Amino acid sequence: MSWLNLASWIPCTEVEGPGKRAALWVQGCDKRCVGCCNPSYLKIVQRNILSADTMIECLLAAHQQWDLEGVTFLGGEPFLQAQGLAAVAEGVSRTGLSVMTFTGYTMQELHEMSLPGTHELLAWTDVLVDGPYESLSPDSRRNWVGSTNQRFHYLTNRYDASIEGAGIPEREVEWRIRDDGHLVVNGWPCSIK
């Protein structure tokens, strides 16, 4: 059985990839990009441990409720949990959902490091966005990326480069108030003062 250390997830969002999607943020990252939009997800600590099968069930229930187009994996660093996410990606892909994965590693680094589950996660990913966030090279032309060095890799024929420019220059964010009263923001990174 495969496991995940989940930082957070949203069952339906329209700002973390093409169409309506579920978004999963995993806990833990060995990169320390200056200006990271999810600094609380960097520390490699136990957060919310659950099985890949449980996550698949949650995602399929969200798909049933929201008629999702796909699932997006973010972090933290998804490839530090590639085995668990590969199982989730396969499970949701087999039902017709697309998979988009963001990583701070480059494609070359992923192949060189060969972290457990990397090949399998890539095999079930439709779109990979790679590269560390570089705060001195902000990207204001493409959807979902923060800096100009980050690249889209179309690993299947489900999407093409046309998704990169839809909606630009308007960057979208979603604001949610959780049951415990905390404000949660996702989408284009921004600072709240």
Secondary structure, DSSP 8 states (H G I E B T S, - for coil): --EEEEEEEEEEESSSSSSSEEEEEES--S---TT-S-GGG-S-----EEEHHHHHHHHHHHHHHH---EEEEESS-GGGGHHHHHHHHHHHHTTT-EEEEE-SS-HHHHHHH--TTHHHHHHT-SEEEES---TTSB--SSSS-SBTT-EEEE-SSS--GGGGTTTTT---EEEEE-TTS-EEEEES-----
